[in-house]
Amino acid sequence: MTTSNPLAKFDIAPEDIDRLVAAFYARIRAHPTLGPVFARAIAAEDGPEWRAHERKIAAFWRNAIGIERGAYDGNPMRVHVANPDVHPGMFSTWLALFRETAEEVLAPHQARAIAALADKIGESMRYGVTQRGQVKGAPPVLR
């Protein structure tokens, strides 16, 4: 059995990414747990303008997929680790919403590919948030 590389470029148009990001953030805004966390973070980062954040995240995905290198120059790991409202358990919900939205908005092959990439990115961020405040070489702080 072969597994596909989730980091491989796949066929998706920038407009598809824009639709996915807009639909996803509509769900995020309505989500009882994630909505308030995102609202506080986006207000601190971009002001009250969700559209500016959506453009930034669409650029992140275009860059991550490889269809527009250099479109995004931020550091999402640093942003998520620095936000004390972000907890490791939130990533499962985030990924489930993202996958569900991708399956509804994109063609099946696109949804599978971007969800696989999101899983890799989400797991990495979950790990980074889990390690927040850990001192290298010290016993882990269990929360």
Backbone as JSON Lines, residues from 0, in Angstrom:
{"i":0,"aa":"M","n":[0.85,-1.17,0.0],"ca":[0.0,0.0,0.0],"c":[0.9,1.24,0.0]}
{"i":1,"aa":"T","n":[0.62,2.17,-0.86],"ca":[1.38,3.41,-0.9],"c":[0.53,4.53,-0.3]}
{"i":2,"aa":"T","n":[1.2,5.44,0.34],"ca":[0.5,6.59,0.88],"c":[0.98,7.81,0.13]}
{"i":3,"aa":"S","n":[0.07,8.74,-0.09],"ca":[0.45,9.94,-0.81],"c":[1.17,10.89,0.13]}
{"i":4,"aa":"N","n":[1.99,11.72,-0.45],"ca":[2.74,12.71,0.31],"c":[1.83,13.92,0.53]}
{"i":5,"aa":"P","n":[1.46,14.21,1.79],"ca":[0.57,15.35,2.02],"c":[1.24,16.69,1.73]}
{"i":6,"aa":"L","n":[2.54,16.68,1.56],"ca":[3.24,17.93,1.26],"c":[3.39,18.17,-0.23]}
{"i":7,"aa":"A","n":[2.92,17.22,-1.04],"ca":[3.02,17.35,-2.49],"c":[2.02,18.38,-3.01]}
{"i":8,"aa":"K","n":[2.43,19.12,-4.01],"ca":[1.55,20.08,-4.66],"c":[0.41,19.32,-5.32]}
{"i":9,"aa":"F","n":[-0.77,19.89,-5.31],"ca":[-1.92,19.26,-5.96],"c":[-2.72,20.31,-6.7]}
{"i":10,"aa":"D","n":[-3.61,19.84,-7.54],"ca":[-4.37,20.7,-8.43],"c":[-5.5,21.4,-7.66]}
{"i":11,"aa":"I","n":[-5.29,22.69,-7.44],"ca":[-6.31,23.51,-6.8],"c":[-6.05,24.95,-7.22]}
{"i":12,"aa":"A","n":[-7.12,25.67,-7.48],"ca":[-7.01,27.06,-7.92],"c":[-7.07,28.0,-6.71]}
{"i":13,"aa":"P","n":[-6.44,29.16,-6.82],"ca":[-6.52,30.13,-5.72],"c":[-7.96,30.45,-5.32]}
{"i":14,"aa":"E","n":[-8.86,30.47,-6.3],"ca":[-10.27,30.77,-6.01],"c":[-10.9,29.67,-5.14]}
{"i":15,"aa":"D","n":[-10.46,28.42,-5.36],"ca":[-10.95,27.31,-4.53],"c":[-10.5,27.5,-3.08]}
{"i":16,"aa":"I","n":[-9.27,27.91,-2.91],"ca":[-8.74,28.15,-1.57],"c":[-9.5,29.29,-0.91]}
{"i":17,"aa":"D","n":[-9.75,30.35,-1.66],"ca":[-10.5,31.48,-1.11],"c":[-11.89,31.04,-0.64]}
{"i":18,"aa":"R","n":[-12.57,30.22,-1.44],"ca":[-13.91,29.72,-1.06],"c":[-13.82,28.86,0.21]}
{"i":19,"aa":"L","n":[-12.82,27.99,0.26],"ca":[-12.65,27.13,1.41],"c":[-12.4,27.95,2.67]}
{"i":20,"aa":"V","n":[-11.5,28.89,2.6],"ca":[-11.15,29.71,3.76],"c":[-12.36,30.52,4.23]}
{"i":21,"aa":"A","n":[-13.1,31.12,3.3],"ca":[-14.29,31.9,3.68],"c":[-15.34,31.02,4.36]}
{"i":22,"aa":"A","n":[-15.59,29.85,3.79],"ca":[-16.58,28.93,4.38],"c":[-16.11,28.42,5.74]}
{"i":23,"aa":"F","n":[-14.83,28.11,5.85],"ca":[-14.28,27.62,7.1],"c":[-14.4,28.67,8.21]}
{"i":24,"aa":"Y","n":[-14.03,29.91,7.91],"ca":[-14.09,30.95,8.93],"c":[-15.52,31.33,9.28]}
{"i":25,"aa":"A","n":[-16.45,31.15,8.38],"ca":[-17.86,31.34,8.75],"c":[-18.24,30.32,9.83]}
{"i":26,"aa":"R","n":[-17.76,29.09,9.69],"ca":[-18.03,28.07,10.7],"c":[-17.28,28.35,12.0]}
{"i":27,"aa":"I","n":[-16.06,28.81,11.88],"ca":[-15.27,29.15,13.07],"c":[-15.98,30.24,13.87]}
{"i":28,"aa":"R","n":[-16.43,31.29,13.18],"ca":[-17.1,32.39,13.88],"c":[-18.32,31.91,14.64]}
{"i":29,"aa":"A","n":[-19.0,30.9,14.13],"ca":[-20.22,30.38,14.77],"c":[-19.94,29.31,15.82]}
{"i":30,"aa":"H","n":[-18.72,28.82,15.88],"ca":[-18.42,27.72,16.79],"c":[-18.35,28.23,18.24]}
{"i":31,"aa":"P","n":[-19.02,27.54,19.17],"ca":[-19.07,28.04,20.55],"c":[-17.73,28.06,21.29]}
{"i":32,"aa":"T","n":[-16.82,27.18,20.95],"ca":[-15.51,27.15,21.62],"c":[-14.46,27.91,20.83]}
{"i":33,"aa":"L","n":[-14.35,27.6,19.55],"ca":[-13.29,28.21,18.74],"c":[-13.59,29.66,18.35]}
{"i":34,"aa":"G","n":[-14.85,29.98,18.14],"ca":[-15.23,31.32,17.7],"c":[-14.68,32.42,18.59]}
{"i":35,"aa":"P","n":[-14.9,32.36,19.9],"ca":[-14.38,33.42,20.76],"c":[-12.85,33.5,20.79]}
{"i":36,"aa":"V","n":[-12.19,32.36,20.72],"ca":[-10.72,32.35,20.73],"c":[-10.2,33.04,19.47]}
{"i":37,"aa":"F","n":[-10.77,32.68,18.32],"ca":[-10.35,33.3,17.07],"c":[-10.69,34.78,17.06]}
{"i":38,"aa":"A","n":[-11.87,35.14,17.55],"ca":[-12.28,36.55,17.54],"c":[-11.31,37.41,18.34]}
{"i":39,"aa":"R","n":[-10.9,36.92,19.53],"ca":[-9.93,37.68,20.33],"c":[-8.59,37.76,19.61]}
{"i":40,"aa":"A","n":[-8.14,36.67,19.03],"ca":[-6.84,36.65,18.36],"c":[-6.83,37.54,17.12]}
{"i":41,"aa":"I","n":[-7.9,37.49,16.36],"ca":[-7.96,38.27,15.13],"c":[-8.09,39.75,15.45]}
{"i":42,"aa":"A","n":[-8.83,40.09,16.5],"ca":[-8.93,41.49,16.91],"c":[-7.57,42.01,17.33]}
{"i":43,"aa":"A","n":[-6.78,41.18,18.01],"ca":[-5.45,41.6,18.45],"c":[-4.49,41.69,17.28]}
{"i":44,"aa":"E","n":[-4.69,40.84,16.29],"ca":[-3.76,40.76,15.17],"c":[-4.12,41.72,14.05]}
{"i":45,"aa":"D","n":[-5.36,41.68,13.6],"ca":[-5.78,42.4,12.41],"c":[-6.8,43.5,12.69]}
{"i":46,"aa":"G","n":[-7.16,43.71,13.91],"ca":[-8.31,44.55,14.18],"c":[-9.56,43.73,13.96]}
{"i":47,"aa":"P","n":[-10.7,44.35,13.93],"ca":[-11.95,43.59,13.85],"c":[-12.24,43.04,12.45]}
{"i":48,"aa":"E","n":[-11.33,43.15,11.52],"ca":[-11.57,42.78,10.13],"c":[-11.26,41.31,9.87]}
{"i":49,"aa":"W","n":[-12.29,40.48,9.84],"ca":[-12.12,39.06,9.54],"c":[-11.61,38.86,8.11]}
{"i":50,"aa":"R","n":[-12.04,39.69,7.19],"ca":[-11.64,39.51,5.78],"c":[-10.12,39.63,5.62]}
{"i":51,"aa":"A","n":[-9.51,40.53,6.37],"ca":[-8.04,40.65,6.3],"c":[-7.39,39.36,6.77]}
{"i":52,"aa":"H","n":[-7.92,38.77,7.83],"ca":[-7.39,37.51,8.33],"c":[-7.6,36.4,7.3]}
{"i":53,"aa":"E","n":[-8.77,36.35,6.7],"ca":[-9.05,35.33,5.68],"c":[-8.1,35.45,4.5]}
{"i":54,"aa":"R","n":[-7.81,36.67,4.07],"ca":[-6.84,36.86,2.97],"c":[-5.46,36.34,3.37]}
{"i":55,"aa":"K","n":[-5.07,36.62,4.61],"ca":[-3.78,36.18,5.12],"c":[-3.72,34.64,5.16]}
{"i":56,"aa":"I","n":[-4.78,34.0,5.62],"ca":[-4.8,32.55,5.72],"c":[-4.9,31.9,4.34]}
{"i":57,"aa":"A","n":[-5.62,32.51,3.44],"ca":[-5.66,32.0,2.06],"c":[-4.26,32.05,1.45]}
{"i":58,"aa":"A","n":[-3.52,33.13,1.73],"ca":[-2.14,33.23,1.26],"c":[-1.28,32.14,1.89]}
{"i":59,"aa":"F","n":[-1.51,31.85,3.18],"ca":[-0.79,30.76,3.84],"c":[-1.01,29.45,3.09]}
{"i":60,"aa":"W","n":[-2.27,29.13,2.76],"ca":[-2.56,27.87,2.08],"c":[-1.98,27.83,0.66]}
{"i":61,"aa":"R","n":[-2.06,28.95,-0.07],"ca":[-1.47,28.97,-1.41],"c":[0.03,28.73,-1.34]}
{"i":62,"aa":"N","n":[0.67,29.28,-0.32],"ca":[2.1,29.07,-0.12],"c":[2.38,27.62,0.3]}
{"i":63,"aa":"A","n":[1.61,27.11,1.26],"ca":[1.83,25.74,1.77],"c":[1.65,24.69,0.68]}
{"i":64,"aa":"I","n":[0.7,24.93,-0.2],"ca":[0.42,23.98,-1.29],"c":[1.45,24.11,-2.4]}
{"i":65,"aa":"G","n":[2.07,25.27,-2.5],"ca":[3.1,25.47,-3.5],"c":[2.61,26.11,-4.78]}
{"i":66,"aa":"I","n":[1.41,26.69,-4.73],"ca":[0.92,27.33,-5.96],"c":[1.25,28.82,-6.0]}
{"i":67,"aa":"E","n":[1.72,29.36,-4.88],"ca":[2.09,30.77,-4.84],"c":[3.14,30.96,-3.75]}
{"i":68,"aa":"R","n":[4.36,30.57,-4.07],"ca":[5.47,30.69,-3.12],"c":[5.68,32.15,-2.73]}
{"i":69,"aa":"G","n":[5.92,32.36,-1.46],"ca":[6.16,33.71,-0.97],"c":[4.9,34.5,-0.71]}
{"i":70,"aa":"A","n":[3.73,33.88,-0.88],"ca":[2.47,34.58,-0.67],"c":[2.24,34.9,0.8]}
{"i":71,"aa":"Y","n":[2.87,34.11,1.66],"ca":[2.68,34.25,3.11],"c":[4.05,34.34,3.77]}
{"i":72,"aa":"D","n":[4.2,35.3,4.68],"ca":[5.5,35.43,5.33],"c":[5.39,35.42,6.85]}
{"i":73,"aa":"G","n":[4.29,34.91,7.38],"ca":[4.1,34.86,8.83],"c":[4.72,33.63,9.46]}
{"i":74,"aa":"N","n":[4.47,33.45,10.74],"ca":[4.95,32.3,11.48],"c":[3.79,31.75,12.31]}
{"i":75,"aa":"P","n":[2.97,30.87,11.73],"ca":[1.79,30.39,12.44],"c":[2.11,29.64,13.73]}
{"i":76,"aa":"M","n":[3.23,28.93,13.77],"ca":[3.59,28.23,15.0],"c":[3.79,29.23,16.13]}
{"i":77,"aa":"R","n":[4.55,30.27,15.88],"ca":[4.81,31.27,16.9],"c":[3.5,31.92,17.38]}
{"i":78,"aa":"V","n":[2.61,32.23,16.44],"ca":[1.34,32.87,16.79],"c":[0.5,31.96,17.69]}
{"i":79,"aa":"H","n":[0.41,30.68,17.33],"ca":[-0.42,29.76,18.12],"c":[0.2,29.46,19.48]}
{"i":80,"aa":"V","n":[1.51,29.29,19.53],"ca":[2.18,29.01,20.8],"c":[2.09,30.23,21.73]}
{"i":81,"aa":"A","n":[2.17,31.41,21.19],"ca":[2.14,32.63,22.0],"c":[0.75,32.95,22.54]}
{"i":82,"aa":"N","n":[-0.28,32.35,21.99],"ca":[-1.65,32.66,22.41],"c":[-2.06,31.73,23.55]}
{"i":83,"aa":"P","n":[-2.19,32.25,24.78],"ca":[-2.53,31.38,25.91],"c":[-3.95,30.8,25.83]}
{"i":84,"aa":"D","n":[-4.78,31.34,24.95],"ca":[-6.14,30.8,24.78],"c":[-6.16,29.54,23.93]}
{"i":85,"aa":"V","n":[-5.07,29.25,23.23],"ca":[-5.01,28.08,22.35],"c":[-4.49,26.9,23.16]}
{"i":86,"aa":"H","n":[-5.27,25.82,23.17],"ca":[-4.94,24.61,23.91],"c":[-4.85,23.43,22.95]}
{"i":87,"aa":"P","n":[-4.02,22.45,23.28],"ca":[-3.82,21.31,22.38],"c":[-5.11,20.62,21.92]}
{"i":88,"aa":"G","n":[-6.08,20.48,22.82],"ca":[-7.31,19.8,22.46],"c":[-8.15,20.5,21.41]}
{"i":89,"aa":"M","n":[-7.91,21.76,21.18],"ca":[-8.68,22.52,20.2],"c":[-8.36,22.1,18.76]}
{"i":90,"aa":"F","n":[-7.19,21.53,18.56],"ca":[-6.78,21.21,17.19],"c":[-7.64,20.09,16.59]}
{"i":91,"aa":"S","n":[-8.12,19.17,17.41],"ca":[-9.0,18.12,16.88],"c":[-10.28,18.72,16.32]}
{"i":92,"aa":"T","n":[-10.85,19.67,17.05],"ca":[-12.07,20.34,16.6],"c":[-11.78,21.15,15.34]}
{"i":93,"aa":"W","n":[-10.67,21.9,15.37],"ca":[-10.28,22.72,14.22],"c":[-10.14,21.84,12.97]}
{"i":94,"aa":"L","n":[-9.42,20.73,13.12],"ca":[-9.19,19.85,11.97],"c":[-10.48,19.21,11.48]}
{"i":95,"aa":"A","n":[-11.36,18.83,12.39],"ca":[-12.63,18.25,11.98],"c":[-13.47,19.26,11.2]}
{"i":96,"aa":"L","n":[-13.53,20.5,11.69],"ca":[-14.26,21.54,10.96],"c":[-13.64,21.83,9.6]}
{"i":97,"aa":"F","n":[-12.32,21.84,9.57],"ca":[-11.64,22.12,8.31],"c":[-11.92,21.0,7.3]}
{"i":98,"aa":"R","n":[-11.81,19.76,7.74],"ca":[-12.06,18.62,6.86],"c":[-13.5,18.63,6.35]}
{"i":99,"aa":"E","n":[-14.44,18.85,7.25],"ca":[-15.86,18.89,6.89],"c":[-16.12,19.99,5.86]}
{"i":100,"aa":"T","n":[-15.53,21.15,6.09],"ca":[-15.71,22.27,5.15],"c":[-15.08,21.95,3.8]}
{"i":101,"aa":"A","n":[-13.87,21.4,3.82],"ca":[-13.19,21.05,2.57],"c":[-14.02,20.04,1.77]}
{"i":102,"aa":"E","n":[-14.6,19.06,2.45],"ca":[-15.41,18.04,1.77],"c":[-16.65,18.63,1.13]}
{"i":103,"aa":"E","n":[-17.17,19.7,1.71],"ca":[-18.38,20.34,1.16],"c":[-18.07,21.34,0.06]}
{"i":104,"aa":"V","n":[-16.9,21.97,0.13],"ca":[-16.58,23.09,-0.77],"c":[-15.75,22.66,-1.97]}
{"i":105,"aa":"L","n":[-14.9,21.65,-1.8],"ca":[-13.95,21.27,-2.84],"c":[-14.32,19.95,-3.49]}
{"i":106,"aa":"A","n":[-13.66,19.69,-4.61],"ca":[-13.77,18.37,-5.25],"c":[-13.16,17.33,-4.3]}
{"i":107,"aa":"P","n":[-13.61,16.09,-4.37],"ca":[-13.12,15.08,-3.42],"c":[-11.6,14.95,-3.37]}
{"i":108,"aa":"H","n":[-10.92,14.95,-4.52],"ca":[-9.46,14.8,-4.5],"c":[-8.79,16.02,-3.86]}
{"i":109,"aa":"Q","n":[-9.35,17.2,-4.06],"ca":[-8.8,18.41,-3.45],"c":[-9.02,18.38,-1.93]}
{"i":110,"aa":"A","n":[-10.22,17.98,-1.53],"ca":[-10.54,17.92,-0.1],"c":[-9.62,16.94,0.62]}
{"i":111,"aa":"R","n":[-9.39,15.78,0.02],"ca":[-8.5,14.79,0.64],"c":[-7.08,15.33,0.77]}
{"i":112,"aa":"A","n":[-6.6,15.97,-0.28],"ca":[-5.22,16.47,-0.28],"c":[-5.03,17.6,0.71]}
{"i":113,"aa":"I","n":[-5.93,18.56,0.73],"ca":[-5.74,19.69,1.64],"c":[-6.0,19.26,3.08]}
{"i":114,"aa":"A","n":[-6.89,18.31,3.31],"ca":[-7.12,17.81,4.67],"c":[-5.89,17.06,5.18]}
{"i":115,"aa":"A","n":[-5.24,16.3,4.31],"ca":[-4.02,15.6,4.72],"c":[-2.93,16.6,5.1]}
{"i":116,"aa":"L","n":[-2.81,17.66,4.33],"ca":[-1.83,18.7,4.65],"c":[-2.22,19.4,5.96]}
{"i":117,"aa":"A","n":[-3.49,19.69,6.13],"ca":[-3.96,20.33,7.36],"c":[-3.68,19.44,8.57]}
{"i":118,"aa":"D","n":[-3.85,18.13,8.41],"ca":[-3.55,17.21,9.51],"c":[-2.09,17.32,9.93]}
{"i":119,"aa":"K","n":[-1.19,17.35,8.96],"ca":[0.24,17.47,9.27],"c":[0.53,18.8,9.98]}
{"i":120,"aa":"I","n":[-0.01,19.87,9.46],"ca":[0.22,21.18,10.04],"c":[-0.41,21.26,11.43]}
{"i":121,"aa":"G","n":[-1.63,20.76,11.56],"ca":[-2.33,20.79,12.84],"c":[-1.62,19.99,13.91]}
{"i":122,"aa":"E","n":[-1.11,18.82,13.55],"ca":[-0.37,18.01,14.52],"c":[0.91,18.7,14.97]}
{"i":123,"aa":"S","n":[1.56,19.36,14.04],"ca":[2.77,20.1,14.37],"c":[2.44,21.25,15.34]}
{"i":124,"aa":"M","n":[1.37,21.97,15.05],"ca":[0.99,23.07,15.93],"c":[0.52,22.56,17.28]}
{"i":125,"aa":"R","n":[-0.21,21.45,17.29],"ca":[-0.64,20.86,18.56],"c":[0.6,20.54,19.42]}
{"i":126,"aa":"Y","n":[1.61,19.96,18.79],"ca":[2.84,19.63,19.52],"c":[3.5,20.9,20.04]}
{"i":127,"aa":"G","n":[3.57,21.92,19.21],"ca":[4.18,23.18,19.64],"c":[3.46,23.79,20.83]}
{"i":128,"aa":"V","n":[2.14,23.77,20.79],"ca":[1.35,24.31,21.89],"c":[1.52,23.44,23.13]}
{"i":129,"aa":"T","n":[1.62,22.13,22.95],"ca":[1.83,21.22,24.08],"c":[3.16,21.51,24.76]}
{"i":130,"aa":"Q","n":[4.16,21.89,23.97],"ca":[5.5,22.15,24.52],"c":[5.65,23.55,25.1]}
{"i":131,"aa":"R","n":[4.64,24.38,24.95],"ca":[4.7,25.76,25.45],"c":[5.03,25.73,26.95]}
{"i":132,"aa":"G","n":[6.03,26.47,27.32],"ca":[6.42,26.58,28.72],"c":[7.29,25.45,29.23]}
{"i":133,"aa":"Q","n":[7.58,24.47,28.4],"ca":[8.44,23.36,28.82],"c":[9.89,23.83,28.8]}
{"i":134,"aa":"V","n":[10.64,23.44,29.79],"ca":[12.07,23.73,29.83],"c":[12.8,22.52,29.3]}
{"i":135,"aa":"K","n":[13.66,22.75,28.33],"ca":[14.39,21.64,27.71],"c":[15.19,20.87,28.76]}
{"i":136,"aa":"G","n":[15.0,19.56,28.78],"ca":[15.7,18.7,29.72],"c":[15.03,18.55,31.07]}
{"i":137,"aa":"A","n":[14.02,19.36,31.33],"ca":[13.3,19.26,32.61],"c":[12.16,18.25,32.48]}
{"i":138,"aa":"P","n":[11.68,17.72,33.59],"ca":[10.52,16.83,33.52],"c":[9.34,17.57,32.91]}
{"i":139,"aa":"P","n":[8.49,16.88,32.18],"ca":[7.36,17.57,31.54],"c":[6.38,18.13,32.57]}
{"i":140,"aa":"V","n":[5.78,19.24,32.19],"ca":[4.72,19.84,33.0],"c":[3.42,19.27,32.45]}
{"i":141,"aa":"L","n":[2.73,18.49,33.24],"ca":[1.48,17.88,32.8],"c":[0.32,18.78,33.16]}
{"i":142,"aa":"R","n":[-0.53,19.05,32.17],"ca":[-1.69,19.92,32.4],"c":[-2.94,19.14,32.24]}
